[in-house]
């Protein structure tokens, strides 16, 4: 089966693309490695300028061909590439790799860096309409464009680092990860995860060990300690006992002993490092 059909976009990726598209009023698209559109931010279609160019000047084939060339260029360079489309708007295309394998591309674009519209039609009325639509697109100066690309690089790094894109072959692991992440505030059992994923306890246990090198209990405890640290930073007003309870530890003293064993210091020492504590 083609990997094009096996790519999973977690809900958080979809939300990130939606927010990016909405706040900046630009188009964001996630492509498969084969160039198939899998997701558009806010489900936005091409802007009116692009629609007019494609409708009146027959540019859709040129758009698709240019997208594909830039995808190949980005994949070969293993970095984002910024370019002008044939009608004068700007686009950025970036490759997404999972474990060293090309998984797809994320692009954003249909914005301008020029203060004057290009002349692309000899028909004065059509050119006037095109110019108006071109000028209505978001404008980014040179410095602002560099900041925008930098922000896009950070978004892409976040998506890859947080493993928000996966192959369908990893679906069981996705279910296990989600169950653990959503079960940090109560006494989660390995049997609960096995039941939810439709697999045996033995299968899930071996999968966790193969993926992380940890047992289920070790992984679950580690995730709970990570959540506790996040809460210490975000909520300095909470007591250690409250944080312990919020991360599924019924005994605050056990939580403190486990934290000290794994982190080399008591949780109170870690909390003092954060402002407002």
C-alpha positions as CSV (number, residue, x, y, z in Angstrom):
1,X,0.0,0.0,0.0
2,X,1.3,3.5,-0.8
3,X,2.5,5.5,2.1
4,X,0.5,8.4,0.7
5,X,-2.6,6.6,2.0
6,X,-1.0,5.7,5.3
7,X,-0.2,9.2,6.7
8,X,-1.9,10.2,9.9
9,X,-2.2,13.9,10.8
10,X,-3.0,14.3,14.5
11,X,-5.7,16.8,15.4
12,X,-3.1,19.2,16.8
13,X,-1.5,19.5,13.3
14,X,-4.9,20.4,11.8
15,X,-5.5,23.0,14.6
16,X,-2.0,24.5,14.1
17,X,-2.6,24.9,10.3
18,X,-6.0,26.4,11.0
19,X,-4.6,29.0,13.4
20,X,-1.7,29.8,11.1
21,X,-4.0,30.4,8.2
22,X,-6.6,32.3,10.2
23,X,-4.2,34.7,12.0
24,X,-2.1,35.6,9.0
25,X,-4.8,35.3,6.3
26,X,-2.6,33.1,4.2
27,X,-3.1,29.6,2.8
28,X,-1.5,26.6,4.6
29,X,-1.5,23.2,3.0
30,X,-0.2,19.7,4.1
31,X,0.8,17.6,1.1
32,X,1.6,13.9,1.0
33,X,5.0,12.8,-0.2
34,X,3.4,12.3,-3.6
35,X,2.1,15.9,-3.7
36,X,-1.6,15.1,-2.9
37,X,-3.3,17.7,-0.7
38,X,-4.2,16.1,2.6
39,X,-5.3,19.2,4.6
40,X,-5.8,22.9,4.0
41,X,-5.8,25.4,6.9
42,X,-9.3,26.5,7.7
43,X,-10.2,24.5,4.6
44,X,-9.5,27.6,2.6
45,X,-9.3,27.4,-1.2
46,X,-7.1,29.5,-3.4
47,X,-7.4,33.2,-2.9
48,X,-9.6,35.1,-5.4
49,X,-6.5,36.4,-7.2
50,X,-5.2,32.9,-7.9
51,X,-8.7,31.8,-8.9
52,X,-8.9,34.6,-11.4
53,X,-5.5,33.8,-12.8
54,X,-6.3,30.2,-13.2
55,X,-9.8,30.9,-14.7
56,X,-8.8,33.6,-17.2
57,X,-5.1,32.8,-17.9
58,X,-5.1,29.0,-17.6
59,X,-2.6,28.8,-14.8
60,X,-3.7,25.8,-12.8
61,X,-1.3,23.4,-14.6
62,X,1.6,25.8,-14.1
63,X,0.7,26.1,-10.4
64,X,0.6,22.3,-9.9
65,X,3.9,21.8,-11.8
66,X,5.7,24.6,-9.9
67,X,4.5,23.2,-6.5
68,X,5.8,19.8,-7.5
69,X,9.2,21.2,-8.6
70,X,9.6,23.1,-5.4
71,X,8.6,20.1,-3.3
72,X,11.4,18.1,-5.0
73,X,13.8,21.0,-4.4
74,X,12.8,21.3,-0.7
75,X,13.1,17.5,-0.2
76,X,16.6,17.4,-1.8
77,X,17.8,20.4,0.3
78,X,16.0,19.1,3.4
79,X,14.8,22.6,4.2
80,X,12.1,25.2,3.4
81,X,12.4,27.0,0.1
82,X,10.8,30.4,-0.6
83,X,9.8,31.3,-4.2
84,X,7.5,33.4,-6.4
85,X,4.6,31.7,-8.1
86,X,4.2,32.4,-11.9
87,X,1.6,35.0,-11.1
88,X,3.8,36.9,-8.7
89,X,2.7,35.8,-5.2
90,X,5.1,34.3,-2.7
91,X,5.0,30.7,-1.5
92,X,7.1,28.7,1.0
93,X,7.4,24.9,0.8
94,X,9.0,22.7,3.5
95,X,9.6,19.0,3.6
96,X,8.5,16.8,6.6
97,X,10.6,13.8,7.5
98,X,9.6,11.0,9.9
99,X,12.6,9.0,11.1
100,X,14.6,10.2,8.1
101,X,11.9,9.2,5.6
102,X,10.0,11.9,3.6
103,X,6.5,12.0,4.8
104,X,5.1,15.0,3.0
105,X,5.3,18.8,2.7
106,X,3.8,21.8,4.4
107,X,3.4,25.0,2.5
108,X,2.1,28.5,3.2
109,X,1.7,31.3,0.7
110,X,-0.5,33.4,-1.5
111,X,1.0,36.6,0.1
112,X,3.0,39.3,-1.5
113,X,6.4,41.0,-0.9
114,X,6.0,43.6,-3.7
115,X,4.3,47.0,-3.3
116,X,3.1,47.1,-6.9
117,X,1.1,44.5,-8.8
118,X,2.6,42.6,-11.7
119,X,1.2,43.1,-15.2
120,X,0.0,39.7,-16.3
121,X,-2.9,40.6,-18.7
122,X,-3.2,42.9,-21.7
123,X,-6.9,43.2,-21.0
124,X,-7.1,46.5,-19.1
125,X,-10.3,45.6,-17.2
126,X,-9.0,42.2,-16.2
127,X,-5.6,43.6,-15.3
128,X,-7.3,46.2,-13.1
129,X,-9.3,43.5,-11.3
130,X,-6.2,41.3,-10.9
131,X,-4.2,44.2,-9.6
132,X,-6.8,45.0,-6.9
133,X,-7.0,41.4,-5.8
134,X,-3.2,41.1,-5.8
135,X,-2.9,44.2,-3.6
136,X,-5.5,42.8,-1.2
137,X,-3.2,39.9,-0.3
138,X,-1.2,40.1,3.0
139,X,2.1,42.0,2.5
140,X,5.4,41.1,4.2
141,X,8.5,43.2,3.8
142,X,12.0,41.6,3.7
143,X,12.5,41.6,7.5
144,X,8.9,40.5,8.1
145,X,9.3,37.8,5.6
146,X,12.4,36.5,7.4
147,X,10.4,36.5,10.7
148,X,7.5,34.7,9.0
149,X,9.7,32.0,7.6
150,X,11.4,31.7,11.0
151,X,8.1,31.2,12.7
152,X,7.1,28.6,10.0
153,X,10.4,26.7,10.7
154,X,9.5,26.7,14.4
155,X,6.1,25.4,13.6
156,X,7.5,22.6,11.5
157,X,10.1,21.7,14.1
158,X,7.3,21.5,16.7
159,X,5.2,19.2,14.5
160,X,8.2,16.9,14.0
161,X,9.5,17.0,17.5
162,X,6.1,16.3,19.0
163,X,5.6,13.5,16.6
164,X,2.3,15.0,15.4
165,X,2.6,13.2,12.1
166,X,2.8,9.4,11.9
167,X,2.2,6.4,9.5
168,X,-0.8,4.3,9.8
169,X,1.5,1.4,10.7
170,X,2.1,3.3,14.0
171,X,-1.7,3.6,14.7
172,X,-1.4,1.2,17.7
173,X,1.4,3.2,19.1
174,X,-0.6,6.4,18.6
175,X,-3.4,4.8,20.6
176,X,-1.1,3.8,23.4
177,X,0.5,7.3,23.5
178,X,-2.8,9.0,23.6
179,X,-4.1,6.8,26.3
180,X,-1.0,7.5,28.5
181,X,-1.2,11.2,27.8
182,X,-4.8,11.3,28.6
183,X,-4.5,9.2,31.7
184,X,-1.9,11.1,33.7
185,X,-4.4,12.2,36.4
186,X,-5.7,8.9,37.5
187,X,-4.6,5.3,38.2
188,X,-4.1,4.1,34.6
189,X,-3.5,0.4,34.1
190,X,-1.8,-1.4,31.3
191,X,-5.0,-3.5,30.9
192,X,-7.0,-0.3,30.3
193,X,-4.7,0.7,27.3
194,X,-4.8,-2.9,25.9
195,X,-8.6,-2.9,26.0
196,X,-8.9,0.5,24.3
197,X,-6.4,-0.5,21.5
198,X,-7.9,-3.9,21.0
199,X,-4.6,-5.6,21.7
200,X,-3.4,-8.0,24.4
201,X,-1.6,-6.7,27.5
202,X,1.5,-8.6,26.3
203,X,1.4,-6.9,22.8
204,X,1.1,-3.4,24.3
205,X,3.8,-4.1,26.9
206,X,6.2,-5.2,24.2
207,X,5.4,-2.3,22.0
208,X,6.1,0.2,24.7
209,X,9.4,-1.4,25.6
210,X,10.4,-1.5,21.9
211,X,9.5,2.1,21.3
212,X,10.8,3.7,24.5
213,X,13.1,1.2,26.2
214,X,10.9,1.6,29.3
215,X,8.3,-0.5,30.9
216,X,4.7,0.8,31.0
217,X,5.0,1.9,34.6
218,X,8.3,3.6,34.0
219,X,6.9,5.5,31.0
220,X,3.7,6.4,32.7
221,X,5.6,7.7,35.7
222,X,8.0,9.7,33.5
223,X,5.0,11.3,31.7
224,X,3.4,12.2,35.0
225,X,6.6,13.8,36.3
226,X,6.9,15.8,33.1
227,X,3.3,17.0,33.6
228,X,4.1,17.8,37.2
229,X,7.1,20.0,36.1
230,X,4.9,21.8,33.6
231,X,2.3,22.5,36.3
232,X,5.0,23.8,38.7
233,X,6.0,26.3,36.0
234,X,2.5,27.3,34.9
235,X,0.9,27.3,38.4
236,X,3.4,28.3,41.0
237,X,0.5,28.9,43.5
238,X,-0.3,25.2,43.6
239,X,1.2,23.2,46.5
240,X,3.2,20.0,45.9
241,X,0.3,18.0,47.3
242,X,-2.1,19.6,44.8
243,X,0.3,18.9,41.9
244,X,0.8,15.3,43.0
245,X,-3.0,14.8,43.1
246,X,-3.4,16.4,39.7
247,X,-0.9,14.0,38.2
248,X,-2.5,10.9,39.6
249,X,-0.4,10.4,42.8
250,X,-2.7,9.7,45.8
251,X,0.3,9.9,48.1
252,X,2.3,13.2,47.9
253,X,5.2,11.6,49.8
254,X,5.5,8.8,47.3
255,X,5.4,11.5,44.5
256,X,8.2,13.4,46.2
257,X,10.3,10.3,46.7
258,X,9.8,9.2,43.1
259,X,10.6,12.7,41.8
260,X,13.8,13.0,43.9
261,X,14.9,9.5,42.7
262,X,14.3,10.4,39.0
263,X,15.4,14.1,39.0
264,X,18.0,14.1,41.7
265,X,16.3,16.8,43.8
266,X,12.9,17.2,45.5
267,X,10.1,18.8,43.6
268,X,10.2,21.8,45.9
269,X,13.7,22.6,44.7
270,X,12.6,22.4,41.1
271,X,9.6,24.7,41.7
272,X,11.9,27.3,43.2
273,X,13.6,27.7,39.9
274,X,10.5,29.1,38.2
275,X,9.5,32.7,38.5
276,X,6.6,33.4,40.9
277,X,7.4,30.5,43.2
